[in-house]
């Protein structure tokens, strides 16, 4: 498990992390990467809401809209957070979650 510090640009509204592929956007890449396990906000690590929503959708327990809501919640965590928790110990980089 790695902790990737967020590099934020307040003017552009971007948040990037140093991934196995180089500098990538946390909003568009980490949100949809299977290696992303959570966002560090303060001292807490909040697990990615997408993984829970995806499990519920696959079991037929939730509508597809929950995945969009989870993505929006992830973006809020990134905005307030300081780092991304990543389980890419091999350094392979982005692997699509879906």
C-alpha positions in Angstrom: 0.0 0.0 0.0 1.3 3.4 -1.0 0.3 6.9 0.0 0.4 9.3 -3.0 0.5 13.0 -2.0 -2.0 15.2 -3.9 -0.5 18.1 -5.8 -3.2 20.6 -5.9 -3.5 23.7 -8.1 -6.2 26.0 -6.7 -6.3 28.2 -9.7 -7.0 25.4 -12.2 -9.0 23.3 -9.6 -6.9 20.3 -10.3 -5.4 17.6 -8.1 -2.7 15.3 -9.4 -0.7 12.4 -8.0 2.6 10.7 -9.1 1.4 7.4 -10.4 3.3 4.6 -12.1 2.6 6.3 -15.5 3.7 9.7 -14.3 1.6 12.6 -13.1 -2.1 11.9 -13.4 -5.4 13.5 -12.4 -6.9 12.2 -9.2 -10.3 13.3 -10.4 -10.3 11.4 -13.7 -7.7 8.7 -13.3 -7.7 7.6 -9.6 -11.5 7.7 -9.4 -11.7 4.9 -12.0 -8.6 2.9 -11.1 -8.8 -0.4 -9.3 -5.7 0.3 -7.3 -7.2 3.3 -5.6 -8.4 2.2 -2.1 -9.1 5.5 -0.4 -8.5 9.2 0.2 -6.6 10.6 3.2 -8.6 13.4 4.7 -6.9 14.8 7.8 -5.8 11.7 9.8 -8.6 9.5 8.4 -8.5 7.3 5.3 -11.9 7.2 3.7 -12.4 4.2 1.4 -13.5 4.8 -2.2 -17.3 5.1 -2.4 -17.1 3.7 -6.0 -16.1 0.2 -4.9 -19.0 -0.1 -2.5 -21.5 1.2 -5.0 -20.2 -1.1 -7.7 -20.6 -4.1 -5.4 -24.2 -3.1 -4.6 -25.0 -2.6 -8.3 -23.5 -6.0 -9.2 -25.7 -7.7 -6.6 -28.8 -5.9 -7.9 -29.2 -4.0 -4.6 -28.8 -0.5 -5.9 -29.6 1.6 -9.1 -26.9 2.6 -11.5 -27.2 6.2 -10.3 -25.5 5.3 -7.1 -22.2 4.9 -9.1 -22.5 8.5 -10.3 -23.2 9.7 -6.8 -20.2 7.7 -5.5 -18.0 9.4 -8.1 -19.2 12.8 -7.0 -18.5 11.9 -3.4 -15.0 10.8 -4.3 -14.4 14.2 -6.0 -15.4 15.8 -2.7 -13.0 13.7 -0.7 -10.2 14.6 -3.2 -11.0 18.3 -2.8 -10.8 18.1 0.9 -8.0 15.4 1.1 -4.2 15.4 1.1 -3.3 12.0 -0.3 -4.6 9.0 -2.2 -4.1 5.5 -0.8 -3.0 3.2 -3.6 -2.3 -0.6 -3.6 -0.2 -0.5 -6.8 2.9 -1.9 -5.2 4.2 -3.2 -8.5 4.1 0.3 -10.1 2.0 -0.8 -13.1 -0.1 2.4 -13.1 -3.7 2.9 -14.1 -5.9 -0.2 -14.3 -9.6 0.4 -15.1 -12.0 -0.4 -12.3 -15.0 -1.1 -14.7 
